[in-house]
Amino acid sequence: MQTREVIEESATEDRHMGPAMLVPYAIMFVAFVVYPVGYGVYLASDPASYIQLFKDPAYLTAVANTLLILLVAINLKMALALLISGFFVHPYAWIRWLSVVFLLPWAIPSLISVLSIRWMLNAEWGMLNNIWFQLTKQDGPQWLLHRDYALMSIMYVHIWKSLPFWTLILLAARLGIPKEFYEAARVDGANAFQRFRHVTLPSLWGVYFTSTVLSMVWNLGDFSTVYLLTGGGPGSSTQVLATLGIRYAFQMNDIRGGVAVVVTALPLLIPLTIFLMRRLKRGGLEAQ
Amino acid sequence: MKTSHLRAGATILSHLKSRASHTRHFIAKSAMVLGLVGAAAVSLTTAPSYAQEQVTVWWNKGYYQAEDDAIRSTIEKFQKETGIKVNLSLYSQEDIVTKSIAAVEAGDPPDVGFGSQYDLYAFAQWASLGKLEPVDAIVTPLKDTLLPVALEGIQVVNTKTGKRSFYGLPISANMGHIFYWRDMLEQAGFKSSDIPTKWGDFWNFWCDKVHNGIRAKGLRVYGVGNPTSVTGDTFAEFMVFMAAYDTTIVKPDGSLTTSDPVVRGKLIQIIKEYVGIYTSGCTPPSSITWNDSDNNTNLNNRTTVMTPNASLSIPGSWLDKKDDDVYYNKLVTADLPYGVNGKPFANPTRVQPAVVFADAKNKAGAQKFLAYLARPENYDEYVRASLGRQIPVVKRFLTDPFWASGKDPHRAMVAKLYANELQPMPMTYNYKISKANSENVWAKAMLRVIQDKVSPEQAVDEMIKRLNEIVAN
């Protein structure tokens, strides 16, 4: 009987130990996630903020630009990452060294790299247009002065900066494809494109699709690229939701409006996140 | 029961007892650690020791080391005299606005704040909505010593109480000047005495004659560095244009004038003229994307011959570099031309105040600090340390040898200009104009014409519509 009591007492204390070990994490989670998010939801709860927001022409521009960058830049980036990962999979020393150089854009802080690109693209005295003038004696394109060029520049910088990371992810996934699949395909007479289409692509599809969605979720709130490169200009023609939110909050002294801008992204963000979680969960179950 | 069973049972019992003991110890230790962490967190967030009175001051970091040294010196003297400890934090011009707005929203601001862009983004709104403490007790005794425009710039109606009070101690002012390179002007074939004083002739001179003259010498530079962006100094220049056209968008009672067809007509002319400077090609095309200091940078890099600017930051940067040849010989600070009607106009003037926040923990201490800073010996020391970048708001500076003696040509010009008629910025009369100004509805109207090729009439109508929407909210 004494043994059973001790066992029961021990089992009870085991049950208590679990939650006790979770308490520090729970405190941090409440302090740094629940409270800020809850306070943000409270700040964004005033319907007047949204009425005011929808009247601002810059808001619709920001929504359109955000969607454009998500749909075009990210898909282009992931397609490039898929192709380039096929190059880096070759086991030559010089390719490995090249991959180190390839990673540099991702490693260099955005402040330095994006500002440098901004100066390179300066319409009057930037490096590109200076070279253009030397060669042609004509003024070069006004890279950041027209909405279309400015948006393309933003997409270019985004791709240049984050391509190395996603290439690495897809490279790791490629290395997980058994070599026997390729050998079997070669034996069956498949050429390079057919091997890519029937072996590589199906094997990578899950990782590729999940990475694309994850990149969209991450970049929905991308602030630094647009802010450092164009500042949302010229005018407000390249504003995205993140930069417009900051502008409202800290330049127009309207914090509630700023949070409201970001909250309007939730109808896109939440479904993407739920979809991602389900894919990851399904992936985990399939692995088991 | 077999002996082996008994032995096994005893082992299990002993093991379980040991585990139970360890568990109890673990839980006790966890509780202790959590308790210590909690106590530390509470102690960090509660008010500091009450053994010594304290004042928290957030101050705009200076452009030059001497400015920061000057405020620190003032604080040291204040602490010695009063025994009040000052916790000073210096923030950049942009950061202090961001942090102050967030702190006010969170209900936990510092006791005293001074940001050189408070007046553009926050001051009038804070004062109107009761987020600032009135400082009449400090300012009223100083009324006769302050420039009238400084008093106008800090006097706001609290919309909750309906009372008009002084809501800040004015520290410095900014208004329109122009800066140009004398040697580049000569290179273009002209002298300073050739610069016209009539409004239209003035802009034609720089945009046409000087620009083409310098280009004819083979230099890829521009006659004018005129900010035309949403994020740059465009608003300041637009206010100057409005003053030159003798028009305003808000009356002293805070109501808009934009329904007046005469005002609308003048705004259309202003947009046409301002856009004309850009489309004529005499200002860098990238001026539509300039940030705050880009017009300074372009002039300092000698890629523009002339630029308007509101402070003496441009010559100040050369004084800081100790380049006497540039400061005294090559770079010139000059007056704006006369208005469109051929007469001098009241230059729109920004007033930059230090404030006491309504939610401050030590308002009495904050007021003591500002009163101490307002003493002539302390105020003059601080403002002089900015190498002339911060222009004083006290009448005595107009005859102060530091400014008016003529030894320093830039300061002498400023003292001369500030003796003329000045007017406060429109957001002083209606705090919602700050929001329109932050959105830079003026620059947006110009960019609609430049980029989207709409007519100036349509651009002005859109601007007026947006102004009305902002003010009505």
Interface residues (C-beta under 8 A of the other chain):
Chain A: Q2 T3 V6 I7 E9 S10 E13 D14 H16 M17 A20 M21 V23 P24 I27 L43 A48 Q52 K55 D56 P57 A58 N122 A123 E124 W125 F133 Q142 L144 L145 H146 R147 T230 G231 G232 G233 P234 G235 S236 S237 R247 A249 F250 Q251 M252 N253 D254 I255
Chain B: G9 I12 L13 L16 K17 R19 A20 T23 R24 F26 I27 S30 L34 V37 V97 T98 I101 A102 E105 Y121 A122 Q125 R220 Y222 S229 V230 T231 P284 P285 S286 I288 T289 N291 T303 S434 K435 S438 E439 A443 K444 L447 R448 Q451 R466 E469 N473
